[in-house]
Amino acid sequence: MDIDRRNNVTVTGNPQGPTVVLAHGFGCDQNMWRLTVPALAADYRVVLFDYVGCGRSDLSAFSEDRYASLDGYAADVVEVCEALDLCQAVFVGHSVSAMIGVLAAAAAPERIGALVMVAPSPRYIDDEGYRGGFSVQDIDELLASLESNYLGWSAAMAPLIMGNEDRPELGEELKNSFCATDPDVARVFARTTFLSDSRNDLKSVRVPTLVLECVQDVIAPREVGAFVHDTVPGSTLVTLDATGHCPHLSAPEATNKAITGFLAGLR
């Protein structure tokens, strides 16, 4: 299998530096990291990729059975790491990719040596003693809306997810990214994302971990960031002076500073 083609793998930056893998979230692609790559390129080898069905990946490789759980996406990450023969790479995952990174690190500990979780959520649905931000009814309605009218859902949800109402171009970019995703792929990825529960997986993390949260985030509220930090042994929690669910786009300087500071501490 041609992993490079399947996942549209891109390698840039300093070939002699430690490796950083940047992984996008639901409905996005590697272009979402374009404001982060310049902050890393001088000192780090930077690996970017698209999950199957996103960006310029090979859509023919999509399998509903494989990607009906986060394990399928984590297997992709491991296979990308194996194809590039990565060792002790730092995995930077946005949103659901943070949990995919946790699973990948557990499956291939020799490949991933540290984690950066950007606006992570191990479970989006509220539970007893846990606030994920959504009720079961909320998620049922979200998924029903997405499945019945994906383009309409994208137009309505993207600005809410992005936040920063005073910068509508950010919400427009996220909407366009959502709309560029195949609706059938989006349906599967959305169900996999919003119905997942990775809380127990967090307890198994044994690598240095940075948790980045925003001051206000409708998808991953502050209680979620605190939960992730409390559950991942020895993790570091940084609250960015940013709003919305995509701080690498809305507040790149603060996000990059936090990431590069964490990376410097690993060297």
C-alpha positions as CSV (number, residue, x, y, z in Angstrom):
1,M,0.0,0.0,0.0
2,D,1.3,3.5,-0.9
3,I,0.8,5.2,2.4
4,D,2.1,8.5,1.0
5,R,-0.6,8.6,-1.6
6,R,-3.3,7.2,0.6
7,N,-2.8,9.9,3.3
8,N,-1.2,12.6,1.1
9,V,1.8,12.7,3.4
10,T,4.0,15.8,3.3
11,V,7.4,16.1,4.9
12,T,9.0,19.5,5.3
13,G,11.2,21.5,7.7
14,N,14.6,20.5,9.0
15,P,15.5,16.9,8.0
16,Q,18.1,16.7,10.8
17,G,15.7,17.9,13.5
18,P,13.4,15.9,15.8
19,T,10.1,14.9,14.1
20,V,6.8,16.6,14.8
21,V,3.6,15.1,13.2
22,L,0.7,17.5,12.8
23,A,-2.8,15.8,12.7
24,H,-5.9,17.7,11.7
25,G,-9.4,17.3,13.2
26,F,-12.8,16.4,11.8
27,G,-13.7,17.9,8.4
28,C,-10.3,19.5,8.0
29,D,-7.0,18.7,6.3
30,Q,-3.3,19.4,6.7
31,N,-3.7,23.0,5.3
32,M,-5.1,23.9,8.7
33,W,-1.6,23.8,10.1
34,R,-0.1,26.3,7.6
35,L,0.3,28.9,10.3
36,T,2.1,26.5,12.6
37,V,4.6,24.9,10.1
38,P,6.7,28.1,9.8
39,A,7.2,28.2,13.6
40,L,8.6,24.6,13.5
41,A,10.3,24.3,10.2
42,A,13.7,25.7,11.2
43,D,14.3,23.3,14.0
44,Y,12.0,20.3,13.4
45,R,11.2,17.8,10.7
46,V,7.5,18.3,10.1
47,V,5.2,15.6,8.9
48,L,1.7,16.4,7.7
49,F,-1.0,14.1,6.3
50,D,-4.7,13.9,5.6
51,Y,-7.0,11.2,7.1
52,V,-8.6,9.1,4.4
53,G,-11.5,10.9,2.9
54,C,-10.1,14.3,3.9
55,G,-8.1,16.8,1.9
56,R,-6.1,15.2,-0.9
57,S,-6.1,11.7,0.5
58,D,-7.1,8.7,-1.6
59,L,-10.9,8.5,-1.3
60,S,-10.9,5.0,-2.7
61,A,-9.1,3.8,0.4
62,F,-12.0,4.8,2.6
63,S,-13.7,1.9,4.4
64,E,-16.7,2.5,6.7
65,D,-15.8,-0.6,8.7
66,R,-12.3,0.6,9.3
67,Y,-13.2,4.2,10.2
68,A,-16.2,3.4,12.3
69,S,-13.9,3.6,15.4
70,L,-11.0,5.8,16.3
71,D,-8.8,2.7,16.2
72,G,-9.0,2.8,12.4
73,Y,-7.7,6.4,12.3
74,A,-5.0,5.5,14.8
75,A,-3.9,2.6,12.6
76,D,-3.4,5.1,9.8
77,V,-1.2,7.2,12.0
78,V,0.9,4.2,13.0
79,E,1.2,3.2,9.4
80,V,2.3,6.7,8.4
81,C,4.9,6.6,11.2
82,E,6.1,3.1,10.1
83,A,6.3,4.1,6.4
84,L,8.6,7.1,7.4
85,D,10.4,5.0,10.1
86,L,9.7,7.6,12.7
87,C,11.1,7.1,16.2
88,Q,9.9,9.0,19.3
89,A,8.1,11.6,17.2
90,V,6.0,14.3,18.8
91,F,2.3,13.9,17.8
92,V,0.3,17.1,17.7
93,G,-3.4,16.4,17.4
94,H,-6.2,18.9,17.0
95,S,-9.6,18.0,18.5
96,V,-10.5,14.4,17.9
97,S,-6.9,13.8,16.6
98,A,-5.7,14.3,20.2
99,M,-7.5,11.0,21.1
100,I,-6.4,9.3,17.9
101,G,-2.8,10.2,19.0
102,V,-3.4,8.6,22.4
103,L,-4.5,5.4,20.7
104,A,-1.6,5.5,18.3
105,A,1.0,6.1,21.1
106,A,-0.4,3.1,22.9
107,A,-0.3,0.9,19.8
108,A,3.2,1.9,18.8
109,P,5.1,3.4,21.8
110,E,8.4,3.3,19.9
111,R,7.0,5.6,17.2
112,I,5.4,8.4,19.4
113,G,7.4,9.9,22.2
114,A,5.3,12.9,23.2
115,L,1.8,14.3,22.7
116,V,0.4,17.7,22.2
117,M,-3.4,17.9,22.5
118,V,-5.0,21.0,20.9
119,A,-8.6,21.5,22.2
120,P,-9.0,17.8,23.0
121,S,-12.2,16.0,24.2
122,P,-12.2,12.4,25.2
123,R,-16.1,12.4,25.3
124,Y,-18.4,15.0,24.0
125,I,-21.5,13.8,25.8
126,D,-22.2,14.6,29.4
127,D,-22.0,11.8,31.9
128,E,-22.5,11.4,35.6
129,G,-19.7,13.5,37.2
130,Y,-18.4,14.5,33.8
131,R,-19.2,17.5,31.6
132,G,-18.5,17.0,27.9
133,G,-20.6,20.0,26.8
134,F,-23.4,18.1,25.0
135,S,-26.4,16.1,26.0
136,V,-27.3,12.8,24.2
137,Q,-30.2,14.7,22.5
138,D,-27.7,17.5,21.4
139,I,-25.5,14.9,19.7
140,D,-28.4,13.0,18.2
141,E,-29.7,16.2,16.7
142,L,-26.3,17.3,15.5
143,L,-25.7,14.0,13.7
144,A,-29.3,13.9,12.3
145,S,-28.8,17.4,10.9
146,L,-25.4,16.6,9.4
147,E,-26.7,13.4,7.8
148,S,-29.8,15.0,6.3
149,N,-28.2,18.2,4.9
150,Y,-24.4,18.2,5.2
151,L,-23.9,21.5,3.4
152,G,-26.5,23.3,5.4
153,W,-25.0,21.8,8.6
154,S,-21.6,23.0,7.6
155,A,-22.8,26.5,6.9
156,A,-24.5,26.7,10.3
157,M,-22.0,24.9,12.5
158,A,-18.6,26.2,11.2
159,P,-19.0,29.7,12.5
160,L,-20.1,28.4,15.9
161,I,-17.2,26.0,16.1
162,M,-14.6,28.5,15.0
163,G,-16.0,31.3,17.2
164,N,-14.4,34.7,16.8
165,E,-17.5,36.4,15.3
166,D,-15.5,39.5,14.6
167,R,-13.4,37.5,12.1
168,P,-16.0,35.9,9.9
169,E,-13.4,34.8,7.4
170,L,-12.2,32.2,9.9
171,G,-15.7,30.6,10.0
172,E,-15.9,30.8,6.3
173,E,-12.6,28.9,5.9
174,L,-13.8,26.1,8.2
175,K,-17.1,25.9,6.4
176,N,-15.3,25.6,3.1
177,S,-13.2,22.8,4.6
178,F,-16.2,21.0,5.8
179,C,-17.9,21.3,2.4
180,A,-14.9,19.9,0.6
181,T,-15.2,16.7,2.6
182,D,-17.2,13.9,1.0
183,P,-20.6,13.8,2.8
184,D,-20.5,10.0,3.2
185,V,-17.0,10.2,4.8
186,A,-18.1,13.1,7.0
187,R,-21.1,11.1,8.2
188,V,-18.9,8.2,9.4
189,F,-16.2,10.5,10.8
190,A,-18.7,12.6,12.7
191,R,-20.4,9.5,14.3
192,T,-17.0,8.1,15.2
193,T,-16.0,11.4,16.7
194,F,-19.0,12.6,18.6
195,L,-20.0,9.1,19.9
196,S,-16.5,8.1,21.1
197,D,-15.5,7.7,24.7
198,S,-11.7,7.8,25.2
199,R,-11.7,8.7,28.9
200,N,-10.2,5.4,30.0
201,D,-7.5,5.6,27.3
202,L,-6.1,8.7,28.8
203,K,-5.0,6.8,31.9
204,S,-2.6,4.7,29.8
205,V,-0.6,7.7,28.5
206,R,3.0,7.4,29.5
207,V,4.7,10.1,27.4
208,P,5.2,13.8,28.1
209,T,1.9,15.5,27.2
210,L,0.8,19.1,26.6
211,V,-2.9,19.9,26.8
212,L,-3.9,23.2,25.1
213,E,-7.4,24.6,25.8
214,C,-9.0,27.9,24.9
215,V,-10.7,30.4,27.3
216,Q,-14.0,29.7,25.5
217,D,-14.7,26.7,23.3
218,V,-18.2,25.4,22.5
219,I,-16.9,22.0,21.5
220,A,-14.4,21.4,24.3
221,P,-15.3,23.5,27.4
222,R,-12.8,24.3,30.1
223,E,-14.0,21.4,32.3
224,V,-12.9,19.0,29.5
225,G,-9.4,20.4,29.5
226,A,-9.2,20.1,33.3
227,F,-10.4,16.5,33.0
228,V,-7.8,15.6,30.4
229,H,-5.0,17.2,32.4
230,D,-6.1,15.5,35.6
231,T,-6.4,12.1,33.9
232,V,-3.2,12.1,31.9
233,P,-0.3,11.4,34.3
234,G,2.2,14.3,34.5
235,S,0.6,16.3,31.8
236,T,0.9,20.1,31.4
237,L,-2.2,22.2,30.9
238,V,-2.0,25.6,29.1
239,T,-5.0,27.9,28.7
240,L,-4.5,29.9,25.6
241,D,-5.7,33.5,25.4
242,A,-8.0,32.4,22.6
243,T,-11.6,31.6,21.8
244,G,-13.1,29.0,19.6
245,H,-12.1,25.4,18.8
246,C,-9.3,26.1,16.3
247,P,-6.6,28.2,18.1
248,H,-4.0,27.2,15.5
249,L,-6.0,29.4,13.1
250,S,-7.5,32.0,15.3
251,A,-4.5,32.5,17.7
252,P,-1.5,31.0,15.9
253,E,1.1,33.0,17.8
254,A,-0.1,31.9,21.2
255,T,-0.6,28.3,20.0
256,N,2.8,28.2,18.4
257,K,4.5,29.6,21.4
258,A,3.0,27.0,23.7
259,I,3.9,24.2,21.3
260,T,7.5,25.3,20.7
261,G,8.0,25.9,24.4
262,F,6.9,22.3,25.2
263,L,9.1,21.0,22.4
264,A,12.1,22.8,23.6
265,G,11.7,21.2,27.0
266,L,11.9,17.8,25.4
267,R,15.3,18.3,23.7
